[in-house]
Amino acid sequence: MIVFDHLTKKYGQLRAVDDLSFEVQPGRVTGFLGPNGAGKTTTLRVATALIHADGGQVMFDGKTYHSLKKPMHQIGVALEPTIFHPGRTAADHLMMLAPYAGVGRKRVKDVLDFVGLTDVAGKRVGKYSLGMRGRLNLAAALLGDPHTLLLDEPVNGLDPEGIRWIRELLQALARQGRTVLTSSHLLSEVEQTVDEVVIIAHGKLVHQGTLNELESRQTRRATLVEVEDRDSLLRLALSQGWQVRDPENPRSRGVVVEGIDPAYVSRAVYQAGLSVLQLTPVVTSGLEEVFFSLTEGQGSVR
């Protein structure tokens, strides 16, 4: 388990991470969300001791990153896909890291094959695409076969096949009981990958829970009502004080009633003697709408 305990990081007067607390459980893929400037990358850098915190701490199974005896065996980190020496090959890069992970040439060969880079293992990294660098970064994170993974935008630069591969990989690792924390701003991808989301804005926690809990947090009740006499329906809505809007289908003869329980709408329409063609509960806000409502007005600290 990863515990972020009142973590704070300041740059002058600006708080990039502001008293941030949350937990990441094993056996789950947790999405770490927030628009650019929310403080995601800063949080991950502090967690892995790349920069110092001004307050609070991050604990991995009760230990800080500094106190881990074999960090590459315990924590796999993939934060910066562009830090490779451009003149080295992928195989050379991993062989350089192998002694720190306590592994040999066979493990290097295995992870290169696992991330799909075997055919280009002898190619200089300076010639790699962004997606290939992302795969190499993930290979380095997996080198020590860690039980915890911290990944910053792992799908960045990948093609659709690569994105699907990452999705299936992270889910498979979680099913093995590992702890996976992955940051992203691609909500459509997160929706298909993660079990739980942690959302921050201005360095502060604004939501933690499952995707269903996130959507239900601000999803409004609404009812699509279609009747033979639309004018009578509008008069009924006015008399009831209902908030209505036009449906998305321009050929519809009905209206969408917002914020009222569908059962109440149905009863009122029946009592008014209107001939109903359709009465259907609808959802009027999705994951993206909820996300933006929670994170609007962001600053510029990443």
N, C-alpha and C positions, 0 to 999 in steps of 0.2 A: 504494500500500500504506500502511496505517496501522500504526504500531508504538507500542504502549504499553510503555514501558521503565521498569520498577521505579517505577511511579507510586504516590505516597503523598499522602494528604490527611487532616489531623487536625483535629478540633474539640476543643480541650482535650486531655484524655487519651484521647479516643475516636478510633480510626483508622477513618474512613469508607471509605477506600481504602488498602489495606495492601500495599505492595510488589508492585503488580499489573503483570504483563507478559504480553502476547499480541500476535499480529499478525492483521490483517484483510487478506485478499487481494482484488485486483480480480477482476471477473467472477464474483463469488459474492454471495449474500445471506447475511450472517452474523447470526445471532440472538444478542443479548446478554441472557442470562437470569439471573434471580435473583429471589427474592420481594421484596416491599416491605421496604426496610431493608438490602438487600444492598450498596448503593453504586453502582447502575447510573447513576442520574441525576447523582450527584456526579462519577463518572468522565467522563461526557459533557460536563458543565460545565467540568471542568478541561481536557479536550481542546480545547474551543473558546474557551478563555481567558476564560470568564465568571467563574471563580474561580481563584485561584493554587494551584499544587501546593506541598506541603511537601517533596517529593522526587521525583526522576524526571522524565520528560518524555513528550510524545506527538508523534510525527513523522508528517507527511503527505508521502510521497515524499521523505523526508530533511529536511523543513523543519517548524518549529513553526508553529502557527497565527498567532502574532504576526509571523512573518517573511514571511508570504504577501503579495504585493503586491496581488493582487485576490482576497481570500478568497471573495467570493460567486461568483466564476467557478470556483473550485476546490473549495470545500466548501459543500454545502447542509446547513443545520442546521434542524431542527424539534424544539425541546425543550419549549416552553411554549405550549400552545394557547390560553391565556387572557390574554395580555399585550397584546392589541389595544386601542386606544382605542375605547370602546363607541360614541362618536359618529361615528366614521369609517365610510365604506363600505369594502367589500372592495377596490374599484377604487382608492379614495383611499389605502388602506394600502399597496398594491403600488406605486402611483405615487410615494409617499414614499420607498420603498426603491429604486426604479428607478435613480436616479443613482449609488447606491453599487454597484449591480450593473453599471452601464455599459450599461443597456438603455433602450429607449423604450416608448412607448405600445403599439406592436404586440405586443411581448413580453408586456406585462402582459395584454393581451387574450387572447393565446395561452395563457398559463398558467391564466387564469381558466376558459377553455373546457376546457382539459386536465383540470382537477380538478373540472369539473362545476358551477361557480359562476356561469356567465355570466348566467343568469336572475335571480340575486340579487346581482349585482355592485354595484348601486346601493342595496342595503339596508344599514342601519346594523348594524355587527358586534354591537352590544349585543343585537340581536334574533336573533342566530344561535344555533342549537343547538350542543351540544358537538361533534357530528360535522361540522357545517359549519365550525366554527372549526378543526377538525383539517385539513379540506381547504384552508382558507385558509393555514394554517401550512405545509402542504406546497407550496402555490403559491409562497409566499415563498422556501422552500428551493430550488425549481427555477428561480427567476427568472433566475439567472446561468448556467443550463445547466451545473451543476457536474459533475465526474467522480466526486466522492465525496459520499455522503449519510450523515448521522448523524441518526437518527430515534428519538425517545423515545416509545414507546407510540403508534405512528401509527394503530392501529385503535381507539383509545379513543373511545367514543361513536358509532362508525359502525354502521349497520344491516348485516344480512348481505350485501346487495348491495354496500355500500361496502367491507366487509371483503374480499370477493372481488376488487373493483376494486383495492384496495391490494396484495393478493397478486400479482395479475397484473402490476401496474405495477412492483413491486420486482423481480420475476423478469425482466421485459422490460429494465429498466435494467441489471441484472447481465449479461444476454446481450449488451448493447452494450459490455461491458468495464468498466463502472463499478464502483466499490467501494461496497457498501451495508452499513451496520451499523445494525441496528434492535433496540431493546430491547423486551421484552415479558414479561408474566407469564402470558399465555394460551398454554399449552403446546399445546393442540389446534390453534391457529392457526399457531404456529411450525412444527409438524410438517408442515404443508402448504405452507409458504412458503420456509423457509431451506435452504441447502446445508450450512451448518456452524453449530455452536453454541459459544458461550463462556459458561460458567456461573461465577458468582461467589457467594460466601457470606462474610459478614463482611468484605467488601472484598477478599477473596483469591480467586485463580483456583482452581477445583476441577475444571474439565474444559474441554477444547477438542477438538473433533473433529466428525465427521459424526454425524447422528442414529443411523445404524446402529452406529457405534462407541460411542455413548452407551448404547444399549440393550444391546449385547453386553457392555458393561462389567460389568453386574450381573445380567443375565438368567440365571436358574437353569435347568438342565436338568431336565425332568420328563417322565413318561410316564403316559398314561392307559391303564390295563389293565382290561379287562372279561373276566370268565370265568364259566362256568356255576356254579362253586362258590366263592362269594366268601369263605366262611370259610376254605377251604383257601388262598386267595390271601393272606388276612391272616396265617395261620400262617406261610406262606412269607416274607412281609415281615418278620415278627418274628424268624424264624430268621436272616434275612440282615442284620438290623439296619437295614432301610430306614426312612426317614421317609416316612410316607404321610398323605394327607388325603382327605376325601370330594370327589368331583367336583362341579362347579357344578350339573350336572343331577341333581335329587333322585331321578329314576327310574333312574339308572345303577346297574348291578350291579357296578361296579368301584371302583377306587381310583386316586388319582394318586400315583405314586412320585416323590419329590423328590430332586434332586441326584445321580441315578445315570444313567449313559449308557443310552439306550434299547436299544442293542444288547445290553448286559449284562442288562438286565431281561428282554428277549425270550428270551435263552438260558436264564436261570434258570427262567422260567415253563415253557418247553418241557421242560427237564430234570426239572421237578417233575411232569410229566405232566398239567398242567392244560389243560382245553379252552378255548382262547382265542376270545372273541367279537370283541374289538377290542384293538389295541395301537397307540397313536398318540403320537408325541412332541408335547408341548405347551409353550408359553411361559408362564411364571408371573409375569413382571413386564414392564410396559410402560414407556413413556417417563415418564409421570407418577410412577410408583413410584420409578424410578431418580432422577428429579429431586428428589423430596422426601427421598430417602435421602441425597442429596448436600448438601442445603441446609437440613436441619432445624435448629431452634434458632437462628433469626435474631434479630438485634437490631432497633433501631428507626431507624437512619440510612438515609435513602434516597439 
